[in-house]
Every structure is written in structure tokens, then in C-alpha cells.
Amino acid sequence: MSAVFDAIVIGGGPAGSAAAALLARAGREVLLCDAARFPRHKICGEFVPPAALRQFADLGVLPEIEALRPRRHVGMAVIAPGGAEVLGRYDHGAACGLSLRRYDLDETLLRNAGRCGARVLQGWRAAGFERGRDGIFDVELVSAGAVPVRAGPGSAAAGGPAAVPDRAAVRARAIVGADGRNSFVARRLGLRRAEPRHRKWAVMGHFLGVESPADHGEMIVTSYGYCGINPLPGGLANVCVVVDPAAMRRPIPGGARLRDFFQERIADHPLTRRRMARAEPAGSLRATGPMACRAARSVADGVLLVGDAAGFYDPFTGEGIAMALRGTEMAAEVLLEALSRGDLGARALEPYETGRRAAFGPRLRLDRVLQGVLARPRLADWVARRLRRDQDLADLLARVTGDMEDAAALFRPRFLARLLLA
Ligand SMILES: Cc1cc2nc3c(=O)[nH]c(=O)nc-3n(C[C@H](O)[C@H](O)[C@H](O)COP(=O)(O)OP(=O)(O)OC[C@H]3O[C@@H](n4cnc5c(N)ncnc54)[C@H](O)[C@@H]3O)c2cc1C
């Protein structure tokens, strides 16, 4: 592979597939590489907010996603610690979000990137990159099936049989880092930052026979954190418990004990117990954490970070897919302009950084405020009681979390006054 690509997109989740599709559709030579082979599972609550539907349509992939027969949800119910339930609807039932497995969604988006003209490499992990004086990146890819070479007994260095990894070198003018929360690209550039005060983990599984409402998802606030339940197509449901291991003074176990840990959390709350009374697992549980992370900046010379690689806080509000797609649209526009001007320096890419901050700043502030409320059960109950008395406010919150309305609306004195008076 000796040609110089206009861009290499590292990571083929929603952000990477969208970036590759948008760049290739604009006539650019794009390589998309992902360490995984698709379809692959991705730990997620699998709520797709309504805003993403417009983005799927723009990408030309909505009919294929509809063909997967996703469940439609009209909003989200939050069950406060004291039991008060608030159902926030996106648009009185007129607008819906979708519920479907990431296993199916992500493969559909990846296939679309290929159809738009991007070259797609599955099972290849980006393992290094260097920007030369000519401004071109040399990117090292390692086949995900390859055996890593280690100096030691039996290795090539010790004169024994060598495990020769499958490697490839790729040249590209720009890198789009779309490699998720643990972004190699962000780490390699020294941009990745932890969120030491928010270290939640998630354990998620698919189940059959969960007794949950058919037309909306539920977020049940519990003593350990919360549990999200999302009915999916085919009688499946996604059940995801989110915990703070430090607050529980207990690490998340691996292997066979993960199932016991999960079952204990389900047994902890009467509603999750009831919902799961007849549930049967449909596949294995997956755990991940700490979930929150951020990048100090989302641009560097020749590089843009998109999706979770640029930052992720908490899935409580369904933050994720729609934001990843919206950020990617902004990144692609700035990158296309920079490519046509032949200037890919960090300053030329800066409009993406400022655009991101303006678009997502209030939303991220809201996520932090909500986590602060959840950490205080009496306050959470108080807010829930008030939202129950003013359905418009509950709906507004749902529209903001569904990315249909700017989160800044919730920081206006009018909203706070209405909440207090409700
Ligand atoms: C527990 C949990 C629940 C969530 N629930 C929701 C929800 O209900 N709704 C919602 O909208 N969002 C949710 N999110 C967030 C959502 O999953 C992410 O925001 C979304 O997946 C971001 O997409 P992405 O493309 O940036 O990254 P990802 O989807 O993580 O994709 C990254 C890709 O990069 C690949 N990769 C990684 N490293 C390399 C490398 N070195 N080389 C090549 N490839 C690499 C990976 O294989 C992966 O395919 C949730 C997140 C968590 C953790």
C-alpha cells in the first residue's frame, strides 16, 4: 500500500464510519481501518436518539437501518431512588428514537463507508504513526490476528523461533482518530486525560423475557448507581448496570463472578428484580470502565479526534451516538476545507475544536449536573417530583438528551424558575 491517502480513519464505530463515508463521498481517497472484524459487539445501552435519524438519512443509510426493524421508543422514563417515575417524551410520540443492537447498526454503517468509496480494512489495528517533514503520516498497522514479538526465550531476539507479525505501512495526509474511549491516537499524541472524579463502570448483557414497557426505555436509579433497560428487536432487551466501584468499595470481578456481581445488582432494586424475574441471558455479559475520559484538545497537526476519542462522560443521558455523528460532520467539513487548501496544520483545523466546544459545551455541563443530582438521592427525588408535575419540563429534558434541543435551554433562569415553582 504505497499510495498516499488523503486521510486514514482509525476506528470503524459510528464516528469512524461516518467520517470515512463523508470524506469519500466528497471525492477524497480514504482508508478506514478497525482492529475488529464486523459485525462485532460493542458495550452500549443501544438507545439511538431521534437526532441520529436525520444523520443516518444524510449518510444515505436510513433505509438499511429501518430494514433491521429497530424498536421505536417515544422517550425515556427515569425512576428516582424513592420510586417516582418521570417519562420524558421526545415529541409527544411524534418523534422516536430507535433501539437496536450495535452489532447490527455498526456493521451497517461500516458497509456504507465502503459503498461511499472508502477502502475498509477490518482486523487491522493502528499501532504507530509518525508525521514526516513533508507533512505525510506513516501509519503502522498490525493485523489483529498477529502474534506480538517479545524479546525473551523463544523470541527472534533470543535466537529461537520467531513469531512474525503481519504488518502494513500506510501513508496519509491526515489522521482521523475515531478509535473510541481508549483512543490510541489521543494517547500517542499525549492528549488523553482521565476523569478522576467520575470513574463509573458498566456491565451489560442481552436478555430474553425481560418484562419492560414496549415503547420507552427505563433508567432506574439505584443505591449502587443505575440500571438501564432497553427493549430491542426480536424479543431481546439490553440491560446495563452502571456502578462506581470506589463508592461500593469493591472492584468489578472478571470471569464467572461477573454474572454473580450483575445478578446481585439486579436483586438490589425491586423494579429491576421484577423486570428480570423471568429473564434468560442471550449471550455473555460485558464490562467496561472507567468510562469517562476526555482529550485535552481534539485537533493536532494533521489529526482530528472524533466520537468518544474526543471525550465521553456517562451514558445516563444516552450521550454518544448522535453526538459522535454530529461531531464527525463538523470534523469532515473542516478537514475537507483544509485538504482543498493544502494546509493541515493544527491552526487550520482549529474551527473543529471551537465548533465542538460551542456545540457540546452545554450538553457536557448538563451531564455533569445530572450526575451530581444522581449522587444525591433526596435531591434526585425532589427533581423527579417536580418534573412529574410539569410534563413540558420533563419532555424538554428528554428532547435535550435526545439531541433534539440545545442543552443551553436547561440553564436559562426560566427553566430553573419553572422547576422551582412546579
Ligand atoms: C455502558 C455504555 C452505554 C452506552 N449507551 C449508549 C446509548 O444508549 N446510546 C448512545 O447513543 N450512546 C451510548 N454510549 C456511548 C456510545 O457507545 C459511544 O459514544 C459511541 O460508540 C461512540 O462511537 P465511536 O465511533 O466514537 O467509538 P466506538 O463505537 O467505540 O468505536 C471505536 C472503534 O475503534 C476501533 N479501534 C480501537 N482502537 C483501534 C486501533 N488502535 N486501531 C484500529 N481500530 C481501533 C474499535 O475496534 C471500535 O470498533 C454508551 C457507552 C457506554 C460505555
The ligand as an SDF file (V2000), in Angstrom:
LIG
                    3D

 53 58  0  0  0  0  0  0  0  0999 V2000
  -22.0280    1.4360   29.0070 C   0  0  0  0  0  0  0  0  0  0  0  0
  -22.2600    2.3690   27.8630 C   0  0  0  0  0  0  0  0  0  0  0  0
  -23.5620    2.5990   27.4480 C   0  0  0  0  0  0  0  0  0  0  0  0
  -23.7990    3.4720   26.3830 C   0  0  0  0  0  0  0  0  0  0  0  0
  -25.0760    3.6670   25.9710 N   0  0  0  0  0  0  0  0  0  0  0  0
  -25.3240    4.4920   24.9340 C   0  0  0  0  0  0  0  0  0  0  0  0
  -26.6460    4.6330   24.4290 C   0  0  0  0  0  0  0  0  0  0  0  0
  -27.5950    4.0010   24.8890 O   0  0  0  0  0  0  0  0  0  0  0  0
  -26.8420    5.4850   23.3830 N   0  0  0  0  0  0  0  0  0  0  0  0
  -25.8120    6.2030   22.8240 C   0  0  0  0  0  0  0  0  0  0  0  0
  -26.0400    6.9860   21.8960 O   0  0  0  0  0  0  0  0  0  0  0  0
  -24.5440    6.0500   23.2730 N   0  0  0  0  0  0  0  0  0  0  0  0
  -24.2830    5.2060   24.2920 C   0  0  0  0  0  0  0  0  0  0  0  0
  -22.9940    5.0290   24.7240 N   0  0  0  0  0  0  0  0  0  0  0  0
  -21.9320    5.7570   24.0530 C   0  0  0  0  0  0  0  0  0  0  0  0
  -21.6220    5.1650   22.6880 C   0  0  0  0  0  0  0  0  0  0  0  0
  -21.3970    3.7830   22.7930 O   0  0  0  0  0  0  0  0  0  0  0  0
  -20.3910    5.8400   22.1030 C   0  0  0  0  0  0  0  0  0  0  0  0
  -20.4970    7.2300   22.2830 O   0  0  0  0  0  0  0  0  0  0  0  0
  -20.2100    5.5260   20.6280 C   0  0  0  0  0  0  0  0  0  0  0  0
  -19.9540    4.1620   20.4460 O   0  0  0  0  0  0  0  0  0  0  0  0
  -19.0560    6.3410   20.0700 C   0  0  0  0  0  0  0  0  0  0  0  0
  -18.7270    5.8870   18.7960 O   0  0  0  0  0  0  0  0  0  0  0  0
  -17.2170    5.9180   18.2900 P   0  0  0  0  0  0  0  0  0  0  0  0
  -17.3020    5.5880   16.8480 O   0  0  0  0  0  0  0  0  0  0  0  0
  -16.5760    7.1800   18.7100 O   0  0  0  0  0  0  0  0  0  0  0  0
  -16.4420    4.7800   19.1000 O   0  0  0  0  0  0  0  0  0  0  0  0
  -16.6710    3.2190   19.1740 P   0  0  0  0  0  0  0  0  0  0  0  0
  -18.0630    2.8750   18.8680 O   0  0  0  0  0  0  0  0  0  0  0  0
  -16.0960    2.8130   20.4840 O   0  0  0  0  0  0  0  0  0  0  0  0
  -15.7460    2.6280   18.0180 O   0  0  0  0  0  0  0  0  0  0  0  0
  -14.3540    2.6610   18.1020 C   0  0  0  0  0  0  0  0  0  0  0  0
  -13.7860    1.6330   17.1450 C   0  0  0  0  0  0  0  0  0  0  0  0
  -12.3650    1.7980   17.1100 O   0  0  0  0  0  0  0  0  0  0  0  0
  -11.7510    0.5330   16.9990 C   0  0  0  0  0  0  0  0  0  0  0  0
  -10.3730    0.6840   17.4890 N   0  0  0  0  0  0  0  0  0  0  0  0
   -9.9540    0.9520   18.7410 C   0  0  0  0  0  0  0  0  0  0  0  0
   -8.6070    1.0720   18.7710 N   0  0  0  0  0  0  0  0  0  0  0  0
   -8.1780    0.8840   17.4910 C   0  0  0  0  0  0  0  0  0  0  0  0
   -6.8870    0.9110   16.8710 C   0  0  0  0  0  0  0  0  0  0  0  0
   -5.7660    1.1610   17.5590 N   0  0  0  0  0  0  0  0  0  0  0  0
   -6.8130    0.6520   15.5420 N   0  0  0  0  0  0  0  0  0  0  0  0
   -7.9460    0.4030   14.8030 C   0  0  0  0  0  0  0  0  0  0  0  0
   -9.1790    0.3710   15.3500 N   0  0  0  0  0  0  0  0  0  0  0  0
   -9.2970    0.6340   16.6690 C   0  0  0  0  0  0  0  0  0  0  0  0
  -12.6250   -0.3790   17.8610 C   0  0  0  0  0  0  0  0  0  0  0  0
  -12.4920   -1.7260   17.4550 O   0  0  0  0  0  0  0  0  0  0  0  0
  -14.0350    0.1970   17.5840 C   0  0  0  0  0  0  0  0  0  0  0  0
  -14.6890   -0.5190   16.5430 O   0  0  0  0  0  0  0  0  0  0  0  0
  -22.7190    4.1470   25.7630 C   0  0  0  0  0  0  0  0  0  0  0  0
  -21.4240    3.9170   26.1950 C   0  0  0  0  0  0  0  0  0  0  0  0
  -21.1820    3.0330   27.2240 C   0  0  0  0  0  0  0  0  0  0  0  0
  -19.7740    2.7840   27.6600 C   0  0  0  0  0  0  0  0  0  0  0  0
  1  2  1  0
  2  3  1  0
  2 52  2  0
  3  4  2  0
  4  5  1  0
  4 50  1  0
  5  6  2  0
  6  7  1  0
  6 13  1  0
  7  8  2  0
  7  9  1  0
  9 10  1  0
 10 11  2  0
 10 12  1  0
 12 13  2  0
 13 14  1  0
 14 15  1  0
 14 50  1  0
 15 16  1  0
 16 17  1  0
 16 18  1  0
 18 19  1  0
 18 20  1  0
 20 21  1  0
 20 22  1  0
 22 23  1  0
 23 24  1  0
 24 25  2  0
 24 26  1  0
 24 27  1  0
 27 28  1  0
 28 29  2  0
 28 30  1  0
 28 31  1  0
 31 32  1  0
 32 33  1  0
 33 34  1  0
 33 48  1  0
 34 35  1  0
 35 36  1  0
 35 46  1  0
 36 37  1  0
 36 45  1  0
 37 38  2  0
 38 39  1  0
 39 40  1  0
 39 45  2  0
 40 41  1  0
 40 42  2  0
 42 43  1  0
 43 44  2  0
 44 45  1  0
 46 47  1  0
 46 48  1  0
 48 49  1  0
 50 51  2  0
 51 52  1  0
 52 53  1  0
M  END
$$$$
